[in-house]
Amino acid sequence: MNYSRIMALGSLVLLLMVALSGCMDLAVENPNNPNRTTAVTEPKDVESLIGGSFLTFWQATQLDDPAMTLQTMADVSTSSWGNFGMQDLSSEPRMPFINATYYVYDALNRLPWQRLYRAVSSANDGLVAIKGGMKIMDGTKDNTRRAQAFAKFVQGLCHAYAACFFDKSLIIDETIDLTTYQAVWKTPAEVMAAAIKMLDDAEALANQGAFADPLPGAWINGVSNLTNTEFVRVIRSYRARFRASVARTVAERQAVDWTKVIADAQNGITVAEWGPQGDGNFWWDALKFRGQNTTWMRGDYYTIAIADTAGGLTSWLNTPVNQRTWFVIKGPDRRITGSGAGTSSGTYYTYVTSSPFRDDRGTYHHSLYLHRRFVYHTAGATGLMSTITLAEMDLLRAEGLWYQNKTANRQAVVDFINKYRVTNGKMAPLTTAASDADIWKWLMYEKLIETAHTGSGTTWFDQRGWGRLVKGTTIHFPVPARELEILGLPMYTMGGEGQPGGAPKSVKDLIVPVSSVQPY
């Protein structure tokens, strides 16, 4: 059956609400989505439907909602502007997310939900057509398996992100008969298990042999001539990330199947940075476009000052929240500052002399450090949009090795840390003589600094699993109010101190002492 008709199925109307609103000067609609009333009848249209599904996934995750907000909730970046719910969800004390149709920032959980399941629908429509006997041909070349593998890949990515982002969601694959299906809510663990199976299926299809043609560059914009073996490396990289990211607590993070994470990360991407190319129109990245703009966002001292050696971070943390303000970081990490004095620019952050945020919204939001590692994207939303890095894969391996046996794997873990600490940060090498607490602290630090402004939600997922979210921070989002309203289900929310879905007390002792849119 045609999965594009989900909207007509009363109990599942939430899956394909396509009125995608947004207050930005960059486009969000997917130009590769043909009219889906006819899309499943012609092979080229089916291929286009599948090929355009990754862009929909990208727009579900890497645009303003939710990417900007999640990084401020992780306290890797700071911003007190109201846009996208950043002020509401990153101010202290943390408040619950307002899950209501009247909430001006309801797009924060609504758009990811709508777009993720819209991408799923596109992938499913294509898979159903192929299952029905359709062949995707280019002359005499059979590209059917390539299309199947890509559809399962996107299907898996969308379910994996939903598992990490929402407190519950739905598992919808191409085997579901939507004429009889009733919404069955699944836990994050259940949804992630289904997502992993989908990614496994994508890998298995790709591993059957070389594709007749490599993946078209339009499918993942600018990633041209991706062979089946290279595609498998991308699949494994995402799978490594999401296996670790689904954890909500320290205990859950430690209980992840790290053997599988390590295997995937070890066999993931081999380039330093991987991602689509921005085109300044449909393909763009909010964390790089707005998140590196001098007005919108700054580096949060809670993360970027961990290497400070002059007592600045310790003093800042020991000051009552509402009395905190900016300070100059004095430390050895040359990614943050250009010298120990702290008033020159590092390779990832630029020192500026003032902070753009309003004092009345909390001076603790102020920071003098602006992320500029991907500054080229601010000019026109073009260039490589790094979303997976080799550093992320290496440091996932290090984390897994640490959990498995911190004594036997100590040297390997330290080596992974030093690969970025020394090479990129120009810091003195860490040694195995360092305490367990120090090694763990510096592992977390390297992961945060190296993944900031890359994959949407990555730093929030990590801080959540490490127990480092500020007390009361929303750890996952509720099903959007509009969907609950349509289904006639009671409204509920998440987050806030002492409330369901709010982070427990943060383990801060791990780091001390040692567009037309305008911000408003």
Secondary structure, DSSP 4 states (H G I P E B T S, - for coil): --GGGGGGSGGGGGGG-------SSS--S-TT---TTTGGGSHHHHHHHHHTHHHHHHHHHSSHHHHHHHHHHTTSEE----GGGHHHHHSSS------STT-TTTHHHHHHHHHHHHHHHHHHHHHHHHHTT---EETTEE-HHHHHHHHHHHHHHHHHHHHHHBSSB----TT--TTT-----B-HHHHHHHHHHHHHHHHHHHTTS--SSPBPTTTTTT--SB-HHHHHHHHHHHHHHHHHHT--SHHHHHTS-HHHHHHHHHTS--SSEE-PEEESSSS--HHHHTTTSTTT-EE-HHHHTTT--SSHHHHHHHS-GGG-------SS-TTTBSSTTS-SB-SSEEE-S---S-GGG-GGG--SEEE-TTTTHHHHSEEE---EEHHHHHHHHHHHHHHH-TTTTHHHHHHHHHHHHTTTT-PPPP-TTS-HHHHHHHHHHHHHHHHTTSSTTHHHHHHHHHT-SPTT-BSSBPPPHHHHHHHTPPP----STTSTTB--S--GGGTS--------
